[in-house]
Amino acid sequence: MEFVPAFVAQAESGEVLSRWRADQNKARQEWSGVKAWVESDRVFTLENGEPLHPDWVSRRFKRLVELSGLPPVRLHDLRHISASLSLLQGNDIKVVQERLGHSSRQITSDTYTSVLPELARREAESMTSVIPRSVDYDVLRPLALPQRLFSDGMAVVYADATRHRDGVWSVSVKGRRNGRLLGKIKTVTGSQENVTLAVIQWVRDHCKEAGLRILSADKITAPLAEPGKRQPLARFVIDGEPEVGLESLARVLLEGSDEDRDPAAKAA
């Protein structure tokens, strides 16, 4: 009998999956009206229920890696990365073994020997580092993300801050490090970390209202600048692909079929 490892989701992941299932059921009703819904019995599908093509998933993942600034990594490498991070987080090797489907602890131990020395040096993080905090801020200029920022459905924006002598920080979001201003806030705090939390909270709230999604929010580590001087804070990768409806998806499919018939269009 083939062993199938159990999938255990954290509460946040469970909520995301529940929302996705609700959206999928809504799409099922919409597409069923035109008798076009495909029952693929898959969790993640296209808008009409068809399964995602593996090549599309791989290309999408590769693009996300490029935008994130990370070293080249394959989709399949996530399995190894997940196991390594789980061990570094202090999880028992038996738990990791069962999640990976290894037949013994020894196989897991032999595979991840490079991680084990780090486990010996690892110190427990304080509780305050994992408790979400809210930082108050005032919007000086509402955030706007124009469509021209998006390439392949994604945009990269940067946040920098200027510390003033009265304890006020002004935070700007731009399309490039020294590009045009897209939005600005101010916050009063004595901690650079809290300033970063404020801008992450601001961008997250804007994306939620605009129907966008933050794919990654990376803090930029830099020495504390002198008052009056700008310093980098964070880099965001934002997913701007809208939900595709019946008409727009049909248009995409037709355009794709035209390119398949016309080699010149594909070359262009």
C-alpha angles and dihedrals in degrees: 000000000000115000114234113192116228119246113227115189126198118237094261092051090048091055091049091050091048091053090047091051090051091051090047092052089050090052090047091058092047095049094040087063089068092036091242101116114119117210100215095156089228127136096219116041145147118275091272094049097260114141118258113258111244091228091056091050091049093048091047091050092048090052092050090051091051092051093047093059091232123142114269110287131171125229089243090056090070089080092060093041091051092051092047093050091046091055092045088051089061101256117152115263089232090062091050091047092055093045091052093044094237114163093226143016089242093065091052092046093049092047095051102037090126089063097050098075089054089053089060091054097041118115125203114257118236119259091243091065093063100041111098113235133198120221121198118233140167122228112232095174122012114243116254125182108195119210092245089071092066122089120178087355095303137095133196118211133176134216126207132174141208120210117215127202094247092063094260119131123201114206125197131192118207138176090236131018090264098018135118118310113258099178143338139210137174130215135180113227140123094222128081088205091059090051089055090048090051095054092044089051091048095049091044092052092048092050091049092053093044095048092247129129132223108227094183138358112194123189114224110222112219136149115267107271125224117266111282095024124107121238132185117254114171147349122220131198109200128194109220102173108129123221107275115232130196097275098042093046090051089052091051091050092049092049090049092051090050090055091049090055095044114056090187091060091051091049090051 
